[in-house]
Amino acid sequence: MPTILVTGANRGIGLEFAKQYASDGWSVIGTAREPDSAEELKAIGAVEILQLDVADADSVDAFADALGDRPVDLFINNAGVYGSDDLDRDDWLKTFEINTIAPTLLAERLKPNVAAGDQKKMAVISSMMGSIGDGNGSNAIIYRSSKAAVNAAWKALSNRYRDDGIAVAILHPGWVQTDMGGPNATIDPETSVSGMRAVLDGLSVRSTGRFTAYDGSQLPW
């Protein structure tokens, strides 16, 4: 059976990915900063839970050791934060560390695992708010800039990994009813994840590096 690795799998979109893929018989590895508190993830049953704080180098090392050289067919970097609406320097740096630097370094760390898998796919959960071409709406400078930067980084990864046969997706999940999206969001996690799964099913090196919404539409950078 194929294997999926999802970061931030203890709630929201990450949890829904774990539920849906486990239901379809995939081998699911989900990460959480505090696995002992990940009750909903534990309740799925057929999920291996590994501790990971993407912003902590020691935690990343321990996670990589625990994973070992196991093949991973699909790696989804879902972990992220919104950050502050205030232009606080420390919060801006922390948000960049979690939303931009950590997922890119983790992709590089997991490249051998993904290369050893049959499907050879990676995805990062970004946001339409990272689009410069469609930059209307919220003025959340810290969040927007971190997502624009991860878009650029993962577009570069798609070029970097193309010759290795690894396909990369940059995904906008929609405005989702999660802790981050809030109760006024327009779609539920089930709809968002089902749509993104369809995008990932069709992902290949021919379509690598695209910025795609959960409904399959292509988004402006």
N, C-alpha and C positions, 0 to 999 in steps of 0.2 A: 504494500500500500504506500502511496506517496506521503511525504512528510512536510508539514508546514510549521514554520517558526514565527510566532507573533509576539512582538514586544508590547508591553502595556496591555496585557490580555485580561486583566482582572476587572475591567469595567468598560462600559461604552462600546465603541466600535470594535476594539480589540476583543472584548468578551464575545461579541456577536460573531466575529470571524471564527473564534474558537468553537462556538456552539455549532455553527453551520458546517464547518469542515469536519468536526468530530461526528456530526450526524450523518455525513456522507462517507464515513469510514476512513478518513485520513488519520494518520498518526500526527497528533497535535502537540507541539511544545509551546507553552505559553509562559511569558515572563511577567514577574511582578516585583516591585520593590520590597513588598512584605508578603511573601507567599503564605504565611500562617494566617493572614487576614483575608486572603482571596477566597472567600466562602463561595461566591457564585461560580468562580472558575473551578473550584474543587467539586461543586455539585454536578458539573458536566460529567465527571467520572473518568472518561477516557482521554485525559489530558495530563501530560507531564509538566509540572510547574517548576521553573527554575528561577532563582533569585537574580534580579538584575536591576541595578540603578545605572542608567545609561550615562549619567554625568559623573560617575565615580570610577576612576581607572582601576582600582583594586577589585571592585565589583565586576567590571567587564572582564578582567583577567580570570577571576574565579568562575564566571559564567562560561567563558571560552574553554576553560579546563574541564568543566562539567559536561559541556557539549562534546568535546573531543573532536574526532574526525568524522562524526556521523554525517552522512549525506542529507542535505536539505533541498527539497524540490522547490519550495516557495518560501522566501523570507519576506515578511511584511513588517516594516518599521512603522509602528503605529504610535509609540510613546511620544508624547509632546505636551507642551504647556501653552497657555495663552499669554502669560506675562501681564505686565501692568499697562494701564493706559497712560500712566505718568512716565515722563522721559527720565526714568531713574537709571543711572549708568550701570549699577550693579545688577539690577533686574534685567536690563537689556543684554548684558553679557551672559547672564545665567540662561536667559531664554534662547540666545544664539547657541549656547553650549548644548542645550537639550534638543532644540528643534532643527539645528543645522549641522553642527560639528559632530555630535554623538552619532546620529544615524549614518553619516557618511563614513566615519571611522569604523563603525560597526559593520557596515556593508563590506568594507575592505577586509575586516577581520574574518568575516564569514564567507568571503569569496571562495576559499577552497571547499567549504562544505557545500555551497550552492553549485559549484562546478562539478562536484561529485554526484549531484542529484540527477535524476532523469529529465526533469522539466527545466531546471536552470533559470529560475525566475526570481526577481527581486522587485519590491514595490515600497514606496514611501508614501505615507498619508500626508499629503500637503493640504492646500486650501486655495480656493479661488481668490482669497484675500492676498495671496502671494503673487497674483497677476498684476503686472505693471500696465499691460495693455488694456485691462478692464479694472482700473484702480479706483472706481467710485465706491460710495458707501462709507463704511466705518473708517475712521482715521487712525485706527489702532497701529501706530507706527512700529512699535516693537514687534508685535505678532506678524504684521504684514512683511516687514523687512526680513524676519527670520525665515518665513515661508518662501519669499522670493529668492533668498540665498540658498535654501535647500533645493529649490527647483533648479537653480544654476548648477549646484554641486552634483545633483543626480543626473542632470542632462550630460554633464561631463563624464560621470561614471558610465553612462550608457555607451559613450564613445570608447571609454577605456576598456569595457568588458565585451564589446561586440565580437572581437576576434576569439574570445573564449567561449562564445556561444551562449552567454548569459544575457537575458532580456530584462530590461529595466522599465518599470512603469512609475509615473508620477501622478498620483490620484487625488482628485477633489471629491470628498465623500458626500458633498451637499451640506446643507444646513441641517444638522442631525440633532434629534432630541436626546442629548446626553448631558452630563454635568457641565461640560464646556459649552455646548450649543444652547442649553437652556430649554425651558418648556415651550417657548414660542417658536421653536425651530419647525421647519416645514415638512420634514420626513422623519420616520422612525429608523432605528438602527437596522432593522430587518430589511427594509427597502434599500438603504444605502449599501449594506454589505452584499446583498443579492446582486445589485447592479455592478459593484466593483468586482465581484467574483466573475461575472460575465465578461468584463473587460480583461481580467487576468486569464480567463480560459482562452481568449483569443490572442494573448500576448505572445510575440515571437521576436526574434532579432530583426525581422522586417518592420516591426512596429515599435521597436525599442526607443526609449527616450522621449516619448510623447507625454504631454500634459493633458490628462483625460478626466472627464467628470464621471460620476457613478452611472450616468445614463448613456455613456459611450460617446458623448460629444467632445470634440477637441477644443481646448481652451487657449486663449492668447497668452503669450508669455508676459 
